[in-house]
Amino acid sequence: MLLAAGLTIATSSCKKDFQTTNTNPNGVVAALPENLLQPALYDVVSRNNTRALRLTHELMQVHVTVSDGDDIQRYLVRPSESDYEWTNWYIQLNNFRDMYNKAVTLKQTTYQGIALICDAYVSSLLTDTFGDVPYFDAVKGQDGTLQPKFDKQQDIYADLFKKLEAANTLLATGTALTDDQLTLDPMYGKQLGAGQSAATIASWRKFGNSLYLRLLMRASGRPESNAIAKIKEMINTSPANYPIISSNTESAIIKYTGSTVPLINPFYTYRDFDFTTGNSMTEFFINTLNNWNDPRRAKWASTVAGGTYLGVPSGFPRGQVPERQSAYLTTLKVEPLLGNILSYAEVQFILAEAALKGYITGDPATYYNNGVTNAITMWGLTVPANYFSNPALAWNPAGVTEAKLEQIMLQKYYTFFFTDFQSWYEYRRTGHPALPKGSGLLNGGLMPSRLYYPVFTQSFNPANYAAAVATQGADDLNTKVWWNK
């Protein structure tokens, strides 16, 4: 809203003689779609990484801050934490919608589809974090809408599905991309290289449909969403019409280039203390990897005396700060794969859950094993011999459904390493993986179901804020969002 107000003031006070004195004859009238994509998507993903470190990994017991000064691991998230996500997501949502409008004007169907996917991605983050949010009237400050109404999450999800359907159709016959345009695509075009227009467009289409599948599964507990029928259509009835990510190379990842701009790893400039020294990985996170003899430990965590991996308890009481143990490796500060948005392994675990619940035909064990294998190989590692002989990893066909779901979701949890808020969303949806509860938890020992709305919304948009609270429920951590009720 502040951004919109600023833009309104700027446009109303700078019109006189603007065309005569401020036009660059060598420039373009407006940014082209391809020029908006890289900075906007990179900004979203890199900022999501920093929030994964700050919030998600504390809530979901990947690590804890080894001090008494931070209560996030104790399930207390203050309203001030919301400002960062809200503001930056809306700024980039504005860019993606601008990108779409410019692509429509230029009749560039490929960028229309890409913009719709990016819009759906950012909008899903907003609504899955806060619940009802401004959506249909959002980022319209330049049109005079400075106090947008909040829309119901159910209605937002219905429109996200429409956008992803449209993106799938647009990208099925998308306009070809030039080599110059490919170099400006931070995800697929840059990685596939020159002359790979068709492959790049196909990869974006698969990403869009995989994102669609993620959101359908999230809404599948609500019959009115019709999500289960759509999942079946995509996977069993008309799979050729809905191609999805089918290998690690097709995963939606902005591969950071270490310390090299423009795709610098967002943690490269962090002090070691802020990234690793001030925290320790948890007993839950480390002990599970130890139990699996998982090779990803060597990529993610430091060892302690004797070359072993140890964690600390999460949710410890104030005044009982544990001694620091294994922590993030500093090599992660230049790791390319931290730019993950949606991986092939995640898609396999979505399908495993769908098959387990009878939404689709297929063997959940096959999807599960594929997911486990590719979650490891994505990191350039080899699955250890006899890995699936471990009873903690082996799929048990005779097991009860809830135990199988725990297996799937526990594995899925590790695929979300530094992936925005996804592990928290999925925990809220399913209650898995089963996290231990420390004796120092606050908030009644309840995992937060959402974040507070930013404080400034109460001041700048009071009527619509009040209407949202009246519709959704109290603006607190324990009010459940639509798909979680």
Disulfide bonds with the S-S distance in Angstrom:
none
